[in-house]
């Protein structure tokens, strides 16, 4: 077979090599071997995309996933199928995504529970090594609530009261290692150590009821879960766990306004993919997610949750995820909250 030089290949393109020239198969191989010749890649997405929600239908993760999936489907021309895979505090659904190829065709729509579980549970995956954040859609501070007869009226007064009455304040949570538990422990640590009694519940409904009746004195929780007792005046709003204060919410002090500028805790919602997903796919998903936040049903729902919309680039979102996991791991270690 004759050697194919660039000049000779040029003659092939012009009209063939003639007798003794390259066959069709050899010509194709030579063409692909040229420097700078890009191999054709299948378009993404080439088939329906699975959007795994690791919690049951009806919760906030599901409520975020469905309008986001609708926007993605319109934007990319393929179905984005929301699949609820609840179990083990969100770990079963996340594990399914961790086992999938890093091709952008199986995604995880989750929340800050992903980070708190990573800090307090033995997970069947590496939360950092197996995942990267494509977009952090929104975050929201928690609200610090006191029982009706609880003396403190502000966050600063709460800290002073607990210091003066060590071991006499009971605070509730949705269970060991929950965001309520960790956020209260972080406040204690940032305040130099506060002696309070933790009362774990199985969910927030009974904890909120017990706060309103004075069975417990303190509860750090989400605005939606407490909106009923707040609006009815059955509890005291002492402050917020982060900045900015939600629009239209009670004008209680933020940590910065209370002298605890280094205290911040809250919840978030985000889109995660397998680590190693091609950057071009991550960028397209991130851009489409930011479009969905610009208005419509998704933005309206998050506003109702008291959330602050984020428009981070993929690298910023992934840094946020890593920092959140690291923060709660440090809090759990300092509070001796051991993985179960």
FIDRENTI-895053 format. One record per residue (C-alpha): residue number from 1; x, y, z; residue in one letter. Coordinates in steps of 0.1 Angstrom, whole numbers, plus 2048, in hexadecimal, padded with zeros to 3 digits. Layout:
REM FIDRENTI-895053
<resi NUM | xx X | yy Y | zz Z | resn a> $
...
***
This chain:
REM FIDRENTI-895053
<resi 1 | xx 800 | yy 800 | zz 800 | resn x> $
<resi 2 | xx 80E | yy 822 | zz 7F7 | resn x> $
<resi 3 | xx 816 | yy 83A | zz 814 | resn x> $
<resi 4 | xx 7FB | yy 855 | zz 817 | resn x> $
<resi 5 | xx 80A | yy 878 | zz 81A | resn x> $
<resi 6 | xx 7F6 | yy 897 | zz 81E | resn x> $
<resi 7 | xx 7FB | yy 8A0 | zz 7FA | resn x> $
<resi 8 | xx 7F1 | yy 87D | zz 7EE | resn x> $
<resi 9 | xx 7D2 | yy 87E | zz 805 | resn x> $
<resi 10 | xx 7C9 | yy 89F | zz 7F5 | resn x> $
<resi 11 | xx 7C8 | yy 88E | zz 7D4 | resn x> $
<resi 12 | xx 7B1 | yy 874 | zz 7E3 | resn x> $
<resi 13 | xx 799 | yy 88F | zz 7ED | resn x> $
<resi 14 | xx 79B | yy 89E | zz 7CB | resn x> $
<resi 15 | xx 794 | yy 87F | zz 7B8 | resn x> $
<resi 16 | xx 7A3 | yy 85F | zz 7C5 | resn x> $
<resi 17 | xx 7C5 | yy 84E | zz 7C3 | resn x> $
<resi 18 | xx 7BE | yy 83B | zz 7A4 | resn x> $
<resi 19 | xx 7CD | yy 818 | zz 79E | resn x> $
<resi 20 | xx 7E1 | yy 80C | zz 7BC | resn x> $
<resi 21 | xx 7D1 | yy 827 | zz 7D2 | resn x> $
<resi 22 | xx 7C0 | yy 822 | zz 7F4 | resn x> $
<resi 23 | xx 7A0 | yy 80E | zz 7F8 | resn x> $
<resi 24 | xx 782 | yy 81D | zz 809 | resn x> $
<resi 25 | xx 78A | yy 80E | zz 82B | resn x> $
<resi 26 | xx 7AE | yy 81A | zz 82B | resn x> $
<resi 27 | xx 7A4 | yy 83C | zz 81F | resn x> $
<resi 28 | xx 78C | yy 840 | zz 83D | resn x> $
<resi 29 | xx 7A7 | yy 835 | zz 855 | resn x> $
<resi 30 | xx 7C0 | yy 84D | zz 847 | resn x> $
<resi 31 | xx 7A7 | yy 86A | zz 849 | resn x> $
<resi 32 | xx 7A0 | yy 863 | zz 86E | resn x> $
<resi 33 | xx 7C6 | yy 862 | zz 875 | resn x> $
<resi 34 | xx 7CB | yy 885 | zz 869 | resn x> $
<resi 35 | xx 7D6 | yy 89D | zz 886 | resn x> $
<resi 36 | xx 7BA | yy 8B3 | zz 891 | resn x> $
<resi 37 | xx 79F | yy 89D | zz 883 | resn x> $
<resi 38 | xx 783 | yy 89A | zz 89E | resn x> $
<resi 39 | xx 771 | yy 87A | zz 8A2 | resn x> $
<resi 40 | xx 74B | yy 87E | zz 89F | resn x> $
<resi 41 | xx 73A | yy 87A | zz 8C1 | resn x> $
<resi 42 | xx 716 | yy 871 | zz 8C8 | resn x> $
<resi 43 | xx 701 | yy 88F | zz 8D2 | resn x> $
<resi 44 | xx 6F6 | yy 892 | zz 8F7 | resn x> $
<resi 45 | xx 6DD | yy 888 | zz 902 | resn x> $
<resi 46 | xx 6D9 | yy 86C | zz 8E9 | resn x> $
<resi 47 | xx 6BD | yy 85C | zz 8FD | resn x> $
<resi 48 | xx 6A6 | yy 864 | zz 91B | resn x> $
<resi 49 | xx 6B8 | yy 870 | zz 93A | resn x> $
<resi 50 | xx 6B0 | yy 863 | zz 95D | resn x> $
<resi 51 | xx 6AD | yy 87D | zz 978 | resn x> $
<resi 52 | xx 6AF | yy 86A | zz 999 | resn x> $
<resi 53 | xx 69E | yy 879 | zz 9B8 | resn x> $
<resi 54 | xx 6A9 | yy 866 | zz 9D7 | resn x> $
<resi 55 | xx 689 | yy 86E | zz 9EB | resn x> $
<resi 56 | xx 664 | yy 867 | zz 9E7 | resn x> $
<resi 57 | xx 64D | yy 87B | zz 9D1 | resn x> $
<resi 58 | xx 63E | yy 89A | zz 9E0 | resn x> $
<resi 59 | xx 65D | yy 8A7 | zz 9F2 | resn x> $
<resi 60 | xx 671 | yy 8C6 | zz 9E9 | resn x> $
<resi 61 | xx 68B | yy 8B2 | zz 9D5 | resn x> $
<resi 62 | xx 66F | yy 8A4 | zz 9C0 | resn x> $
<resi 63 | xx 65F | yy 8C6 | zz 9BC | resn x> $
<resi 64 | xx 680 | yy 8D4 | zz 9AF | resn x> $
<resi 65 | xx 687 | yy 8B7 | zz 998 | resn x> $
<resi 66 | xx 667 | yy 8B7 | zz 984 | resn x> $
<resi 67 | xx 667 | yy 8DB | zz 976 | resn x> $
<resi 68 | xx 68D | yy 8D8 | zz 971 | resn x> $
<resi 69 | xx 687 | yy 8B8 | zz 95D | resn x> $
<resi 70 | xx 66C | yy 8C9 | zz 948 | resn x> $
<resi 71 | xx 684 | yy 8E5 | zz 940 | resn x> $
<resi 72 | xx 6A0 | yy 8CD | zz 937 | resn x> $
<resi 73 | xx 689 | yy 8B9 | zz 920 | resn x> $
<resi 74 | xx 67F | yy 8D8 | zz 90E | resn x> $
<resi 75 | xx 6A3 | yy 8E4 | zz 90C | resn x> $
<resi 76 | xx 6B4 | yy 8C4 | zz 900 | resn x> $
<resi 77 | xx 698 | yy 8B2 | zz 8ED | resn x> $
<resi 78 | xx 69A | yy 891 | zz 901 | resn x> $
<resi 79 | xx 684 | yy 885 | zz 91E | resn x> $
<resi 80 | xx 692 | yy 88C | zz 941 | resn x> $
<resi 81 | xx 681 | yy 871 | zz 956 | resn x> $
<resi 82 | xx 67D | yy 878 | zz 97B | resn x> $
<resi 83 | xx 682 | yy 858 | zz 98F | resn x> $
<resi 84 | xx 67C | yy 858 | zz 9B4 | resn x> $
<resi 85 | xx 694 | yy 840 | zz 9C6 | resn x> $
<resi 86 | xx 68E | yy 846 | zz 9EB | resn x> $
<resi 87 | xx 6A0 | yy 834 | zz A08 | resn x> $
<resi 88 | xx 6BC | yy 837 | zz A21 | resn x> $
<resi 89 | xx 6B9 | yy 85D | zz A24 | resn x> $
<resi 90 | xx 6BF | yy 862 | zz 9FF | resn x> $
<resi 91 | xx 6DC | yy 84A | zz 9FC | resn x> $
<resi 92 | xx 6CB | yy 82F | zz 9E7 | resn x> $
<resi 93 | xx 6C3 | yy 846 | zz 9CB | resn x> $
<resi 94 | xx 6E5 | yy 856 | zz 9CC | resn x> $
<resi 95 | xx 6F6 | yy 834 | zz 9CB | resn x> $
<resi 96 | xx 6E3 | yy 82C | zz 9AB | resn x> $
<resi 97 | xx 6F1 | yy 84B | zz 99B | resn x> $
<resi 98 | xx 714 | yy 842 | zz 9A8 | resn x> $
<resi 99 | xx 712 | yy 821 | zz 996 | resn x> $
<resi 100 | xx 708 | yy 831 | zz 974 | resn x> $
<resi 101 | xx 720 | yy 83B | zz 959 | resn x> $
<resi 102 | xx 72E | yy 85E | zz 959 | resn x> $
<resi 103 | xx 71C | yy 867 | zz 939 | resn x> $
<resi 104 | xx 702 | yy 881 | zz 945 | resn x> $
<resi 105 | xx 6E5 | yy 869 | zz 93F | resn x> $
<resi 106 | xx 6DF | yy 861 | zz 964 | resn x> $
<resi 107 | xx 6DE | yy 880 | zz 97B | resn x> $
<resi 108 | xx 6D5 | yy 886 | zz 9A0 | resn x> $
<resi 109 | xx 6BE | yy 8A2 | zz 9AC | resn x> $
<resi 110 | xx 6C5 | yy 8A4 | zz 9D1 | resn x> $
<resi 111 | xx 6C8 | yy 8BC | zz 9EE | resn x> $
<resi 112 | xx 6DE | yy 8C4 | zz A0C | resn x> $
<resi 113 | xx 6D4 | yy 8A2 | zz A1A | resn x> $
<resi 114 | xx 6EE | yy 894 | zz A03 | resn x> $
<resi 115 | xx 709 | yy 8A8 | zz A16 | resn x> $
<resi 116 | xx 6FC | yy 8A1 | zz A39 | resn x> $
<resi 117 | xx 6F8 | yy 87C | zz A31 | resn x> $
<resi 118 | xx 71C | yy 87B | zz A24 | resn x> $
<resi 119 | xx 727 | yy 88B | zz A45 | resn x> $
<resi 120 | xx 714 | yy 874 | zz A5C | resn x> $
<resi 121 | xx 70E | yy 853 | zz A4A | resn x> $
<resi 122 | xx 722 | yy 837 | zz A3A | resn x> $
<resi 123 | xx 719 | yy 83C | zz A16 | resn x> $
<resi 124 | xx 71C | yy 821 | zz 9FB | resn x> $
<resi 125 | xx 72E | yy 83A | zz 9E5 | resn x> $
<resi 126 | xx 748 | yy 855 | zz 9E7 | resn x> $
<resi 127 | xx 734 | yy 875 | zz 9E9 | resn x> $
<resi 128 | xx 751 | yy 88A | zz 9DA | resn x> $
<resi 129 | xx 764 | yy 870 | zz 9C5 | resn x> $
<resi 130 | xx 744 | yy 863 | zz 9B4 | resn x> $
<resi 131 | xx 730 | yy 883 | zz 9B0 | resn x> $
<resi 132 | xx 735 | yy 8A7 | zz 9A5 | resn x> $
<resi 133 | xx 71C | yy 8C3 | zz 9A6 | resn x> $
<resi 134 | xx 70F | yy 8CF | zz 984 | resn x> $
<resi 135 | xx 6FA | yy 8EB | zz 994 | resn x> $
<resi 136 | xx 6F0 | yy 8F7 | zz 9B6 | resn x> $
<resi 137 | xx 6CE | yy 905 | zz 9AF | resn x> $
<resi 138 | xx 6C5 | yy 917 | zz 9CF | resn x> $
<resi 139 | xx 6CD | yy 919 | zz 9F4 | resn x> $
<resi 140 | xx 6B8 | yy 924 | zz A12 | resn x> $
<resi 141 | xx 6C0 | yy 92C | zz A36 | resn x> $
<resi 142 | xx 6AF | yy 91B | zz A53 | resn x> $
<resi 143 | xx 69A | yy 92D | zz A6D | resn x> $
<resi 144 | xx 6A2 | yy 92C | zz A92 | resn x> $
<resi 145 | xx 682 | yy 928 | zz AA7 | resn x> $
<resi 146 | xx 67B | yy 92A | zz ACC | resn x> $
<resi 147 | xx 65E | yy 91D | zz AE0 | resn x> $
<resi 148 | xx 643 | yy 937 | zz AEA | resn x> $
<resi 149 | xx 64F | yy 93B | zz B0D | resn x> $
<resi 150 | xx 674 | yy 939 | zz B05 | resn x> $
<resi 151 | xx 685 | yy 959 | zz B12 | resn x> $
<resi 152 | xx 69D | yy 961 | zz AF5 | resn x> $
<resi 153 | xx 690 | yy 976 | zz AD8 | resn x> $
<resi 154 | xx 6AE | yy 976 | zz AC2 | resn x> $
<resi 155 | xx 6CB | yy 960 | zz AB7 | resn x> $
<resi 156 | xx 6E4 | yy 973 | zz ACD | resn x> $
<resi 157 | xx 6CD | yy 971 | zz AEA | resn x> $
<resi 158 | xx 6C9 | yy 94C | zz AE5 | resn x> $
<resi 159 | xx 6EF | yy 947 | zz AE7 | resn x> $
<resi 160 | xx 6F1 | yy 95C | zz B07 | resn x> $
<resi 161 | xx 6D3 | yy 949 | zz B16 | resn x> $
<resi 162 | xx 6E2 | yy 926 | zz B0F | resn x> $
<resi 163 | xx 704 | yy 931 | zz B1E | resn x> $
<resi 164 | xx 6F2 | yy 93C | zz B3D | resn x> $
<resi 165 | xx 6DC | yy 91D | zz B3F | resn x> $
<resi 166 | xx 6F3 | yy 900 | zz B34 | resn x> $
<resi 167 | xx 6E1 | yy 8DF | zz B2E | resn x> $
<resi 168 | xx 6BE | yy 8EE | zz B33 | resn x> $
<resi 169 | xx 6B4 | yy 8F4 | zz B0E | resn x> $
<resi 170 | xx 6A6 | yy 8D7 | zz AFA | resn x> $
<resi 171 | xx 6A8 | yy 8DA | zz AD4 | resn x> $
<resi 172 | xx 697 | yy 8C4 | zz ABB | resn x> $
<resi 173 | xx 6A1 | yy 8B5 | zz A99 | resn x> $
<resi 174 | xx 694 | yy 89D | zz A7F | resn x> $
<resi 175 | xx 6AD | yy 884 | zz A8B | resn x> $
<resi 176 | xx 6D3 | yy 87F | zz A92 | resn x> $
<resi 177 | xx 6E8 | yy 88D | zz A76 | resn x> $
<resi 178 | xx 6CB | yy 8A1 | zz A67 | resn x> $
<resi 179 | xx 6D0 | yy 8C5 | zz A5B | resn x> $
<resi 180 | xx 6BD | yy 8D1 | zz A7A | resn x> $
<resi 181 | xx 6D5 | yy 8BE | zz A90 | resn x> $
<resi 182 | xx 6F5 | yy 8C8 | zz A7E | resn x> $
<resi 183 | xx 6EA | yy 8ED | zz A7A | resn x> $
<resi 184 | xx 6E3 | yy 8F0 | zz AA0 | resn x> $
<resi 185 | xx 704 | yy 8DF | zz AA8 | resn x> $
<resi 186 | xx 716 | yy 8F7 | zz A91 | resn x> $
<resi 187 | xx 707 | yy 914 | zz AA3 | resn x> $
<resi 188 | xx 713 | yy 906 | zz AC4 | resn x> $
<resi 189 | xx 736 | yy 902 | zz AB6 | resn x> $
<resi 190 | xx 737 | yy 925 | zz AA7 | resn x> $
<resi 191 | xx 72B | yy 933 | zz AC8 | resn x> $
<resi 192 | xx 748 | yy 922 | zz ADB | resn x> $
<resi 193 | xx 735 | yy 904 | zz AE7 | resn x> $
<resi 194 | xx 711 | yy 904 | zz AF4 | resn x> $
<resi 195 | xx 703 | yy 8E9 | zz B0B | resn x> $
<resi 196 | xx 6E1 | yy 8DF | zz AFD | resn x> $
<resi 197 | xx 6CE | yy 8BF | zz AFC | resn x> $
<resi 198 | xx 6C6 | yy 8AF | zz ADB | resn x> $
<resi 199 | xx 6A3 | yy 8A0 | zz AD7 | resn x> $
<resi 200 | xx 6A1 | yy 88C | zz AB6 | resn x> $
<resi 201 | xx 680 | yy 886 | zz AA5 | resn x> $
<resi 202 | xx 674 | yy 871 | zz A88 | resn x> $
<resi 203 | xx 66E | yy 88F | zz A71 | resn x> $
<resi 204 | xx 664 | yy 8B3 | zz A77 | resn x> $
<resi 205 | xx 63F | yy 8B2 | zz A7D | resn x> $
<resi 206 | xx 640 | yy 8A6 | zz AA2 | resn x> $
<resi 207 | xx 65F | yy 8BC | zz AA9 | resn x> $
<resi 208 | xx 64C | yy 8DB | zz A9D | resn x> $
<resi 209 | xx 62E | yy 8D2 | zz AB2 | resn x> $
<resi 210 | xx 643 | yy 8CC | zz AD1 | resn x> $
<resi 211 | xx 654 | yy 8EE | zz ACB | resn x> $
<resi 212 | xx 633 | yy 900 | zz ACA | resn x> $
<resi 213 | xx 627 | yy 8EF | zz AEA | resn x> $
<resi 214 | xx 648 | yy 8F6 | zz AFC | resn x> $
<resi 215 | xx 653 | yy 8D1 | zz AFF | resn x> $
<resi 216 | xx 674 | yy 8DC | zz AEF | resn x> $
<resi 217 | xx 681 | yy 8FF | zz AEF | resn x> $
<resi 218 | xx 695 | yy 902 | zz ACE | resn x> $
<resi 219 | xx 692 | yy 8F6 | zz AAA | resn x> $
<resi 220 | xx 6A7 | yy 8FF | zz A8B | resn x> $
<resi 221 | xx 693 | yy 8F5 | zz A6D | resn x> $
<resi 222 | xx 689 | yy 8FF | zz A49 | resn x> $
<resi 223 | xx 671 | yy 91C | zz A43 | resn x> $
<resi 224 | xx 656 | yy 906 | zz A31 | resn x> $
<resi 225 | xx 655 | yy 8ED | zz A4E | resn x> $
<resi 226 | xx 64F | yy 908 | zz A67 | resn x> $
<resi 227 | xx 63A | yy 920 | zz A53 | resn x> $
<resi 228 | xx 61A | yy 915 | zz A64 | resn x> $
<resi 229 | xx 625 | yy 91B | zz A88 | resn x> $
<resi 230 | xx 637 | yy 93B | zz A7E | resn x> $
<resi 231 | xx 619 | yy 94A | zz A6D | resn x> $
<resi 232 | xx 602 | yy 940 | zz A8A | resn x> $
<resi 233 | xx 619 | yy 950 | zz AA3 | resn x> $
<resi 234 | xx 61E | yy 930 | zz AB7 | resn x> $
<resi 235 | xx 644 | yy 932 | zz AB8 | resn x> $
<resi 236 | xx 65F | yy 94D | zz ABA | resn x> $
<resi 237 | xx 675 | yy 954 | zz A9C | resn x> $
<resi 238 | xx 698 | yy 95A | zz AAB | resn x> $
<resi 239 | xx 6AD | yy 95D | zz A8B | resn x> $
<resi 240 | xx 6BA | yy 94E | zz A6B | resn x> $
<resi 241 | xx 6D7 | yy 937 | zz A65 | resn x> $
<resi 242 | xx 6E4 | yy 949 | zz A46 | resn x> $
<resi 243 | xx 6E4 | yy 966 | zz A2E | resn x> $
<resi 244 | xx 6CF | yy 974 | zz A1E | resn x> $
<resi 245 | xx 6AF | yy 973 | zz A32 | resn x> $
<resi 246 | xx 693 | yy 964 | zz A1C | resn x> $
<resi 247 | xx 67D | yy 97E | zz A0B | resn x> $
<resi 248 | xx 65D | yy 984 | zz A1D | resn x> $
<resi 249 | xx 668 | yy 970 | zz A3C | resn x> $
<resi 250 | xx 668 | yy 97D | zz A60 | resn x> $
<resi 251 | xx 682 | yy 998 | zz A65 | resn x> $
<resi 252 | xx 696 | yy 984 | zz A7F | resn x> $
<resi 253 | xx 6BC | yy 989 | zz A81 | resn x> $
<resi 254 | xx 6D4 | yy 977 | zz A6B | resn x> $
<resi 255 | xx 6F5 | yy 968 | zz A79 | resn x> $
<resi 256 | xx 709 | yy 987 | zz A6D | resn x> $
<resi 257 | xx 6F0 | yy 99E | zz A7E | resn x> $
<resi 258 | xx 6F3 | yy 989 | zz A9E | resn x> $
<resi 259 | xx 719 | yy 98A | zz AA0 | resn x> $
<resi 260 | xx 71F | yy 967 | zz A91 | resn x> $
<resi 261 | xx 72B | yy 96F | zz A6F | resn x> $
<resi 262 | xx 73D | yy 94D | zz A6C | resn x> $
<resi 263 | xx 71D | yy 93A | zz A72 | resn x> $
<resi 264 | xx 70A | yy 92E | zz A53 | resn x> $
<resi 265 | xx 6F4 | yy 910 | zz A4E | resn x> $
<resi 266 | xx 6D8 | yy 908 | zz A36 | resn x> $
<resi 267 | xx 6CA | yy 8F1 | zz A1B | resn x> $
<resi 268 | xx 6CF | yy 8F0 | zz 9F6 | resn x> $
<resi 269 | xx 6C3 | yy 8DE | zz 9D7 | resn x> $
<resi 270 | xx 6DB | yy 8D3 | zz 9BB | resn x> $
<resi 271 | xx 6E1 | yy 8BF | zz 99C | resn x> $
<resi 272 | xx 6FD | yy 8A5 | zz 99F | resn x> $
<resi 273 | xx 70D | yy 88E | zz 985 | resn x> $
<resi 274 | xx 727 | yy 873 | zz 986 | resn x> $
<resi 275 | xx 749 | yy 881 | zz 98A | resn x> $
<resi 276 | xx 75A | yy 87F | zz 968 | resn x> $
<resi 277 | xx 73C | yy 88A | zz 954 | resn x> $
<resi 278 | xx 74A | yy 89D | zz 935 | resn x> $
<resi 279 | xx 74D | yy 8C2 | zz 93C | resn x> $
<resi 280 | xx 739 | yy 8CB | zz 91D | resn x> $
<resi 281 | xx 71B | yy 8B8 | zz 92B | resn x> $
<resi 282 | xx 71E | yy 8C7 | zz 94D | resn x> $
<resi 283 | xx 720 | yy 8EA | zz 93E | resn x> $
<resi 284 | xx 700 | yy 8E4 | zz 929 | resn x> $
<resi 285 | xx 6ED | yy 8D7 | zz 947 | resn x> $
<resi 286 | xx 6F9 | yy 8F4 | zz 95D | resn x> $
<resi 287 | xx 6EF | yy 90D | zz 943 | resn x> $
<resi 288 | xx 6CC | yy 8FE | zz 93F | resn x> $
<resi 289 | xx 6C8 | yy 8FC | zz 965 | resn x> $
<resi 290 | xx 6D0 | yy 921 | zz 968 | resn x> $
<resi 291 | xx 6B6 | yy 928 | zz 94C | resn x> $
<resi 292 | xx 69C | yy 915 | zz 961 | resn x> $
<resi 293 | xx 6A4 | yy 92B | zz 97F | resn x> $
<resi 294 | xx 69E | yy 94B | zz 96B | resn x> $
<resi 295 | xx 678 | yy 948 | zz 96F | resn x> $
<resi 296 | xx 65B | yy 931 | zz 96E | resn x> $
<resi 297 | xx 64F | yy 914 | zz 984 | resn x> $
<resi 298 | xx 671 | yy 90A | zz 992 | resn x> $
<resi 299 | xx 67B | yy 92E | zz 99D | resn x> $
<resi 300 | xx 658 | yy 933 | zz 9AC | resn x> $
<resi 301 | xx 65A | yy 913 | zz 9C0 | resn x> $
<resi 302 | xx 67D | yy 91B | zz 9CE | resn x> $
<resi 303 | xx 672 | yy 93E | zz 9D7 | resn x> $
<resi 304 | xx 655 | yy 92F | zz 9EC | resn x> $
<resi 305 | xx 66F | yy 91A | zz 9FE | resn x> $
<resi 306 | xx 681 | yy 93A | zz A09 | resn x> $
<resi 307 | xx 69E | yy 932 | zz 9F3 | resn x> $
<resi 308 | xx 6B9 | yy 947 | zz 9E3 | resn x> $
<resi 309 | xx 6BE | yy 93E | zz 9BE | resn x> $
<resi 310 | xx 6E2 | yy 936 | zz 9B4 | resn x> $
<resi 311 | xx 6F1 | yy 938 | zz 991 | resn x> $
<resi 312 | xx 712 | yy 928 | zz 997 | resn x> $
<resi 313 | xx 728 | yy 91A | zz 97C | resn x> $
<resi 314 | xx 730 | yy 8F4 | zz 97F | resn x> $
<resi 315 | xx 752 | yy 8FA | zz 990 | resn x> $
<resi 316 | xx 742 | yy 911 | zz 9AA | resn x> $
<resi 317 | xx 726 | yy 8F8 | zz 9B0 | resn x> $
<resi 318 | xx 73E | yy 8DC | zz 9B5 | resn x> $
<resi 319 | xx 753 | yy 8F0 | zz 9CD | resn x> $
<resi 320 | xx 733 | yy 8F8 | zz 9E1 | resn x> $
<resi 321 | xx 72B | yy 8D3 | zz 9E4 | resn x> $
<resi 322 | xx 74E | yy 8CA | zz 9F0 | resn x> $
<resi 323 | xx 74D | yy 8E6 | zz A0A | resn x> $
<resi 324 | xx 72B | yy 8DC | zz A17 | resn x> $
<resi 325 | xx 735 | yy 8B8 | zz A1C | resn x> $
<resi 326 | xx 756 | yy 8C3 | zz A2D | resn x> $
<resi 327 | xx 744 | yy 8DB | zz A44 | resn x> $
<resi 328 | xx 72A | yy 8C1 | zz A50 | resn x> $
<resi 329 | xx 745 | yy 8A7 | zz A54 | resn x> $
<resi 330 | xx 758 | yy 8BF | zz A6B | resn x> $
<resi 331 | xx 739 | yy 8C7 | zz A7F | resn x> $
<resi 332 | xx 730 | yy 8A2 | zz A83 | resn x> $
<resi 333 | xx 753 | yy 89A | zz A8E | resn x> $
<resi 334 | xx 754 | yy 8B6 | zz AA8 | resn x> $
<resi 335 | xx 731 | yy 8AC | zz AB5 | resn x> $
<resi 336 | xx 73B | yy 887 | zz AB6 | resn x> $
<resi 337 | xx 71F | yy 87E | zz A9E | resn x> $
<resi 338 | xx 72B | yy 85D | zz A91 | resn x> $
<resi 339 | xx 721 | yy 84C | zz A70 | resn x> $
<resi 340 | xx 706 | yy 832 | zz A73 | resn x> $
***
